[in-house]
Each structure stands twice: as structure tokens, then as C-alpha cells.
């Protein structure tokens, strides 16, 4: 009912040129690349498993720096587009043209890591670039297997809002939970014909500008998350009323998926026969799946949430994150070891789950063994046991226990865990070229690329990638040896190379950088009138011993006489250079700490990093005798 009340108003706006850019207030143009003129979203829930979604969206695009020129709809066998239409208006608000239905293109939603998915995208694109202009999109989608309700993303960065609303139409007895992020907007509730109607409205929201090193969107942008107390997907029923309830739903999906074949049970006994502890048993079984399974994603219907049975994985020797984690759990169960599937948001963490609101924004599954406090990333063929990788570290997760869902947290990755220790020898010649030999000990995130590259690249591909990654001018790799540890998240990397332009020559002088192997130059850009808090998760330690062998006939003219030391809450830096027995010895240590600062701290933090970059760029001056 509420949806159709809106239509006469929108029609009047179209006929009267109501979309003219002149109708946007100066306050809404500031920092804006686009302005949401009107957005009305309506979700009519018919039952826990069925709904219809309607949306009408009108956006004025002020320049090319936005994504509103196209409408992208996610479709699948359970999400069918019933109506889709679009119009384009010029800066005066006059209709330029309507987008025809045959202009809508369909694209597969298969991910790079999937061999098959049944999801697709329907894409309607304006194909217009004379800014400013306005797009008007309207669509409706019928949904079955209703598990997740759409969020109300009120605005994106550099987007202001004139009017926006989200309406939820619920049948009798169906409850929801909701969580408002960065806004105090509350819904207006009313009853209509026994159904509960909740409507959120926003008007006159100024654009929130992009600033580097800001909090994730969940800590910055206004947003409303909605979780149903009852849902149904492919005849499985569940609830997001609490994490305990959602965990019980996941247990339903896992039931009957653990059974191993008789042959595999014998294999478990064989693999663990000589293990003298549960930890040794876990490691033996983990090595077995790493050596015998490969990660392949197949996302079909409820298969996006339910793993393949263990015997299927045993037969096919592949599976997605849920399937291989479930298989590993089955092996551990056979060995008498309890483990829990773990739902996690891997990668960039835009929203972190909390204990008080069950909103399963997960995209990955790993495994946890509580008796040994061991975490297992079962999709990796190379990680050592109890290392989950930087993309999974330090975040809240959901443990699927036999009693339901319980909040847990993966281990933090502290700065000392991301270590790069480099021993560098540079033999210079008088023309500025050099023979470079490097021995590195890398841990944590610093070693992940090398471990993965050794497992997945040929020798030629590895050398090419290493060559292209070097910042040294005229770098020509001669030898390369990478040795990842099987027991620890570390790797030894040794290489030698010729560098054509290690130093720069001017007359009889040779200018040599104090740290050219891995200099720090990641200085954040300047931001005037900073508005947002400062967040940086980067944390690492670099320790270098660099030996410069002087070219024949040269002596040192200029060398940093004093140690360079910078200590602050943001990190610690120490550089010492000395001439010893005809060699220049440079000792360098840089510890970078994660920061969470008010906006006023940005300039001070940036200046600290500028000093580090400046110190790393110092030149040693050699002169011909």
C-alpha cells in the first residue's frame, strides 16, 4: 500500500522537471559525486521463505566518480526479476530517453574460484556521459528461499541524500531484529490488516567525503541491518534471533555429512598410529588433506551454506571451504578429537559481528580444535598447522558447537609476527652498478606470497614475478631460492642479482641510497580539515643489516654521522651507519604499529611516516680518490 502512495509524487517530479540539478541545495552538493534524489525500497514478506522486493531509485550523477550509472540485480533460481525499467534525464530534469528492456544484459556471477554457480546478474546501464544527468531505475524481484533481508545502505561515500526510505511489510507473528549503524534513525511502526509495517526515512544527508585510512564503512556510513527471527531456505527452517539459534540452523545443514567410508576410517588409524599426542594427530591429518585435496567452489542453492558429504569429498578429492573443513572435522572425529566449524568473514572486514546482534555476514569456513586451541585453514595446501593467514586473523567468528552458535575470535597477528629480517651485501663498482646478495627470513603475512608462489608457480613464472616485483633500477635476477617452513609460518628467501643503476654518478662522486632493497615510501597523502578517525591495521617489523663494499679507488665523503631514531606510539625506527674496515655497515630497524586515532592525530601520524621515508631515502656519498 505504501509503495503505491509514493507513485503520484514521483510522477509529478518527472513531469515538472523535478529532477533538475538546480533543485539540489548547496549543502548536498558539497563533497558529492552523486545525489540520491529519491530512493524507496519496499520488502513485502509473505512467509518466512517468500517475499517481494520493490525499489525505485533516482540518482543525479554529478561526475564520473561513481557507480550509479548502472543497476546491477543479483538473480538466481530463487530470485527472479519481474519488472525492470530505467529513464535518463538531463541536467534540467528533462527526459532524454527510456532504457529499453532488451538493453538489459545478463552476466554469470561465477567467481574466479568457482567451477559452477547458478547465480547471475541482470545489468541495466545508462550509457550516458554528459554530466550532470539523472538516472531513474525501478524494479521488482520475487524471492523464494528467503534467508537474508536486504540492508538499507542509506548512502555511500561522496553521495548525499535528499530523500530515502526503507519499508518492511511483515506477516503476523514474524519478528525481526535490526541494528542501526552510525545513525539514530528509528522506524515508524503501524499495523495494517494484521500486518506489521516498519518504515525508516532519511532526508537531507550531506555527503560523507572519502579520506584515506578511515574506519570501515560500518564505522562511518549510516546503515540499517535487518535479521529475521524465522527464515526458510530449501525446506530448512532457521532463525537469526540469536547466534545460538543460527548455530542450531547450521547444525541442521551439517547433519549426516560426517560419515566416512570404511577405507578412510582405516586411513585415519594408519595416519595417527604413531602420533604421541592429539596435536600430532591433528598435524598428520591436516597434512593429509593438504596433500590430497584441492579447493574448488561450487555454489548451487543451499550449497552456498551446506557442505558436501565427507564421502563425496573423499571420492572427488576436492571441495569448497565448507566441504574441506567438514571433511577435516570428520577425520578428527574418527580420531576421537572434537572440533568446531567456524564461520568467518575473510579478507577486508567492513563489518565485524558482535555478540548482541545475530547478523551472519560470513564468506568463509575454517575449523577450530578447542582442546588444543588450534585453528585450521583447510583450504590452504601450504599453511602450517595453527596458522590462519592475515586475511583471517584477529576477528570475531562464529563457532558451530553441538549446542549452537558461540562467538569466538581468531588469533591476533601482532607486529612481531610479521617480521622481515634481511642480510644484504652490495658490491659496488665505480660506474654505479652493483652485485647484490640478499638473505631474508620472513614470517607471518610477509612470507605468505612466497609460500603460495612456490606451490602454484613454475620456476620460470616465479622468477618472472620476482623480477617484476623488484623496485631496483636495472634489476636482473641471477639466482633465487625460496624455502617455506612446514612447521612455522616462515620462509627463507635467498637471491642474487645484478643491478645496473644501484647508485647515481655525478663527476667523481657516487651517490648511494642507504636503503634501496626495501625502502619505506608508503606516506599517506595530506588531508586538509580531516573529518574521520584514523585507522591503520598495518603492523610489522623490519630488521636489516646492509653491507656496502666500496668500489676500488673510492672513499666515503658523506655518511650519516648520528643515529637516526624516531620513537612514538605509531612505531619505532633506528638507523645506524658506520665505516668498518673499508666497508659501510648499515643497521636498520623499523617497527610499524597499528593505529586508531582521532581525526586530529592524522597529520602527526603522517609526519612520523614522512620522517621514516626521508630517513630511508638518505644518500651516502662516495668520492673517487
C-alpha angles and dihedrals in degrees: 000000000000090000094060093046087064097054100077090053092050092047090052090052091054095047095046097047089255090159094066113134088230087071092067115095119235089244090062093047094057112105089352128136090175139012124214101221095182134351124176120178122183126184113189108193112203097179137340088281104036138057146147123232122204127182137174115187128183117183131173111215110210096183142348095277098099143063100231094103088087137046114217117193123191109222134179138153087287096042113058125177110230099175135012129169139155142190134193123214129189126234091276091056095252119142111255098179146320119250109241122232091238089061090068108103128202123221131182116249093213109145122224089253097047128088092195140009129165094213123107140179127234108205127195113186130191095213090200128122109174098115134243100041137138131235124202118196128181129178145152128209130192113217130199124174087042109195106140127041117214117262122234103240097189097188144348127222114292090013123115126200129223097175133353134162138179119199125191118195111194132188120235114288098014111120131192140194122217137187125201115210121202093347138081094210111137126193125252109232128205139156121239120180091337094310125114116235120196120184129185119193134190128185136177100008114169119224117271107222125227113250125176119252094019125150117276117274091267089063096044116028128065109253140157121212120199128198124186121227089215130028138161130210122175091339093309112120125206146155139228093197088113139354089251090058093046090050090054089054090052090050088057089056092049097049114117093010099102103068114122128203119254089250092054092048088056089048091054090052090049094048094049099038095102098035112118097196142026089253090057090048091051092050093049093051093043091053089049094057091043091055097041108033133061129202115250125158123219113177112187121152110298087002085088087071106020121069126226113260115269093247091054090055090046091054099041096036092219140079145150124265092281094046097049092043090050090049091051090049089052091053091049092048090053088052090052096253122130117223136170130220109237124212111208143168103237123200125010109017108218092160127022119204119242131203095243099058125045106216110146102210092162130142103174146040130217132164135251129200106201098191092060098026088235125153121202126201096200097184092065118090091191112037117107117240115282094022115112098178133243092284091062102033127113103008141115115263139178118246113206101216127176088259098049138274122340127183115241137162132230119232117280119244104227123198093258089057090062099060130162113187111182130187108192130184118189120189106195128199127204093259095061099257121120146192108232127198119185131185115185135184110200130185138182117356091354091067100042097089093051093048092050093044093052090053099044110027130072118237090259094048091048094051091047093050091047092048093050093047094058117102092199113116112244092006114177116180116221106171134008132183125175122184117181116196117242094207103041138035092255140104137195114223121189126175143154128207145169114239115198098197107027092139132023121235126215114175108307093342129093120202113206124185115236092223118017098145097071110354120178112241103146096119113161115239120258115265121195118213093005111211107178131067117259120247127176122165094186111125128165147130125230121191120181136181107189121185117195115197108207119234117248113277096019132111134187115270100168131020130158100271097195131046114259109228127175119176125176143131087274097060148300131265131184127174123180125177127182141165110238124175094333094314130101111229117198121189116190133176126179123177114186116198129202113253138205109182141161116256090261090064096060098088093048092049091047092050090053090054090045089057090052092050090047092051092049090051096056114127126222112216120219122185131199113248 
